[in-house]
Amino acid sequence: MTSGADLHSQAISAHGAAAPTPTGTAAPTPPGSESSAVSSAAGGAATLGTNATAGARRIAAAFGRAAADGRAALIPYVVAGYPDRETSLEVAMAAVDAGADLLEVGLPYSDPMADGATLQRATHAALLAGATLDGSVELVRSIAAARPGTPLVPMCYANQIIGGGDGLAVATRLAEAGASGVIVADLTPDEGVRFESVAREVGLAVVYLIAPTSTPARRREVAARSGGFLYCVSLVGVTGARTSLPPSVKGLVAAAKTDSPVPVAVGFGVSKPAHVQMLVQAGADGVIVASALVDALGPDGRDVAALASLVSELRAATGRG
């Protein structure tokens, strides 16, 4: 993902080489021939995916409410534990109250290979402040208790949630804390069969990503397996606010919409209302904003009012009128 090549056809084979998490989770063992499991699964696609879970239904309902209001869903991103646990909860509350339809919660990790400079900085600061997986789960629980109507979708890496096992322990904790779904940035559908089974067991949607470099066939395959929504990466590269989005994103959104049975949400590089308007006009069902919101918090991560103001401006730009 650091090269910006196709997030899925590249297969992120570095799973097994990833560094242990700060909480001591062991590095994952190779998942084995998951692609053969895909091809041999009885009933084909009916036995795969997580779009029939309770979490996926909550996510779908949020997209449905936004659509009924004549707009796309807004999905802000917050970093758990940044700049500290108490302030990150305040930030999350502010984002929801300013207009979030769903909330993506980044779980700090020592090797965030999909993240650009802003999120790396925030993640590093959170870890220095004592952020752990346990603390992140408790933050999700606190947000869910305070704002139960907003679906929460933690974003993490395979080493954090799956480790050397099947992911059941962490997935169960996230689901019990109130998460509706999970984005595992370096997990591909080829390697995700076993984890999808775990997620179905606990009621979580597993959200997959497509990139501008995804082939049409690959895009259809990923869309068919994504639960809740399909995460459409707008550009080639890592996360980070951009001054402009590539014109090609319009065609990517249109193609993804044609191929996807679930809502399509677009992220990476989105930083201002004009970007949101462009994506909404292209047909996106949702817009994800991350680095720009972390930047809005200022150098110390504590300008919650500035973040809330930006979320409000972004929300105002989601209308289709």
N, C-alpha and C positions, 0 to 999 in steps of 0.2 A: 504494500500500500504506500510505502514511502516513495516509490517511484511514480505512483499515480497510474500504473498499469491496471488492467482490468482486475477489480478487487476479487473476482471469483474465478476467472479462468487462470489467474496466476496461482491460485490454490493456497497461498500463504503457508508454504510448507515449513516455515520457521517456527510453527507451534512448539515443537519439541525442543527448540533451542532457546526459547524465551526465558528470560531471567525469572527466578522465583519472585513471588509477590512479597511486599514488605511484611506480610503477616505470616510468611513461612510456607505458603502453599507450594507443593512440589511441582516441578515442571511436568507438563502432560506427556504421557507416552503417545506414540503415534497411534491415531485412531483406527488404523487398519484399513481394510479395503471397503470403506463405506460406499464407494461408487458401485461396487458389486452388490451391496445390500440394496441400493436404489433400484438396480435393474432387476433384482430377483424378488423384490417385495411383492407379496401376494396382493393383487388388486391394484398395483401400480400407484398412481398419485393419491388414491383414496386412503392409503395407509401412511402417507407422508404429510408433512406440513403441520401447522398449528393454528390454522385459521378457524377451527371450530371450537377453540378453547374459550373459557369464560373471559380470559383477558383480552383475546381478540375481539370478542363481542363488545366489551367496554370501549375498546379503541374504535371499533366501527361506529359505535353510537356517538362518540365525540366528533368523528368526521361527519356523521349524518346530521348532527345538530348544526355544525358550521355550514354545511351545504344548504340546510333548510333556511338559514339566515342569509343565503346568497353570497357566501364567501368561502375562501379556503381556510383550513385549520392552521392555526399558528402554534408552532412547537418550539418554545425556547429551550435552551440547554443551560444547566447549572452544574458546577463542579462540586461534588459532595466534599464538605470539609474545607472549602476555600472561602475566605482566608482562614476560617476556623469553623468549628461545627455550628456554633450559635449563629454566626453571621450567615453561613450558607443556608440555614433554615429560614432566616429572615429574607434572604435573596429569593429562595424558592417561593415563599409566600407572596412576595412582591411581584414575581413574574406571573404567578397564577392570577392574582388580583388585578393585574394590569391587562390581562387579556389572553393568557395561554389557554388553549383548548386541550392540549396534552403537554406534559413536561418530560423532557429527557434529562436524566440525572447521570452525569459522568462519574464513574467509580474510579478514584485515583489509582494509578498503576505506574510502576517504575519504568516501564518501557512502552509508552503510548505511541506506537509507530504510525498511527493514522493521524496524529495530531500535529498541527503546525505550532509555531513559536508561542502564540498566546496561550493555547490550552496546555502546552508543555509547561510553561511558566506557572500557570495556576495549579496544575497537578503537582508540580514539584513543591510549591509553597504549601499545598494541602498536606502532602506527605511530611514535610518538615514540621508542620503544626500538629502532627500526630494522627492524621487520617489513616484509618485501617478499613478493611472489608467489614469488620463488625460494626464500626462506626457508620459506614455508608449504609448498611442495612438498617440501622436504627434511624438514620436520617430519612430514608424512604418511609419507614414506619411513621415517623412524626409528620411528614408531609401528607401522607395518605390519611392520617387521622384528622389533620386540620383542614384538608381540602379533599374530601372523599369523592367529589364529583369529577375530579380531574385525573384521567389515566396517567400513570407514571411508567416510564419506559427507561430503566437503567441502561447505560451504554458501558460496555466493559470489553475485556479481552478473554480469549479462551483459557489462558492460564489462571485467570482469576476465578472463573465460574466452573470450569471443567477440571482443571488441574490434571492429576493423573488418573482420575476416575471417570464417572459418567455425568457429573454435574448435578446429581440429584440433591445433594446436601445444600448447596448454595441456592439452586433454583427453588427449592422448598422454602428456604428462609426468605428469599425475595418475594415469592408469592404470598407467604403468610404476612409479610410486612406491608403488602398492599400493591405491589407492582403488577401491572397488567401485561407487560411484555418485556423483552430484553433484546438489545442489539449487541451481538458479539462480533466486534469489528473484524476480527481475523478468522471467523468461522465461515466456511463455505458450505453450500448445500451438499457437496460431495462428501464432506466430513461431518455433516450435521445430523445424519439420520438418527444416531443413538441419542443425541441431545434433544432432538425434536420429540422423541418418545418420552424422555424425562419431562420435557416441558408440557406435553399433553397431559401427563399424569398429574402435574401440579397446577395446570390451568393457565400457563403462560404462553403468550404469542412469541415466536422467534422471528424477529424482523431481519430480513436479509437486504444486502445492498447490491445495486448495479452501478456501473460506471460508464462514462462515455465510450470506453473501449470494449464494452460488452457486445458480443455479436448478437444478432437478432435471435438466434436459437438459444443462446445462453440467457439472454434477457427473458425470454419466455419461460425457460426452465426455472430461473430464480424467482420470477414473479409468481409462478404456480406454487412455489414452496413457502413464500413469505407469509407470515401471520400478522394480521392487524393492518399493516400497510407495507408498501415497498419503498425502501429508502433509495432514492435516485441521487447519486453524487453528480453534481452539476459540472464538474471540471476535472481535469487530470491534475492530480496533486494531493496535498494534504489539506487539513482544515486551516482556516484563516480568513479573516475578513478581506474582501477584495474591493477595489474601486469600481470594477465592472465585472459582469458575468459574460462568458463567451456566447455569441449569438447562436452557436450550435445547440445550446441548451434547450431552445424552443423545439427543435426537431427531436431531441432526446426525450423530452417530456411527452410529446405527441406519440412517439413510438412506444414509450413505456405505458402510456394510458391505453393504447390499443392492445397491448399484450397482457396487462395486469388485471386479475380478477379482484384485486384489493386496491384501496386508495393509494395514490402515488404522492409521496412527500419528497420535496427537493431540498437538499442541504449542501454544505461546503461553499464558502465564499459569500454567502448572503449576508449583507451588512446594513442595508438601508431600505426605506420604504419603496424606492424606485425598483430595487431588485425584486421585492415582494410583488409589486404590481406586474412586473415583467413575467414572473413565473405564474402568477394567477391568470394573466391573459393567455399564457401558453397552455393553460389547462390543468396546472398542478392542483391536486386536492389538498395539499398541505405544504407548508414552508417551514424549514428548520433553521434556526439562527443560533449560533453558538459563540464563536470568537468575538464577534462584535459586542455581544452582551457582556462577556468577561472584560473586554476593553473598557466598556462603559462604567464598570465598577471602579475604574481608576487604578493607579499603581499599587495601592494597598488593598484593593478588593473590597472596599467598604462603602462605596458611593451607591447605596441601594436606590436612592431616589433617581439617580441618573439612569440606572438600569430599568427601573419601572417606567420612566418617561420614554425610553427607547422601545420597550415592549408595547406600550400604548400606541406609539407612532406606527410600529410595524403592524399591529392589529388593525389599525385604521386603514392600512393599505391592502388588506386581504379581501376587500369587497370585489365582487364581479361586475358591479354596475359601471 
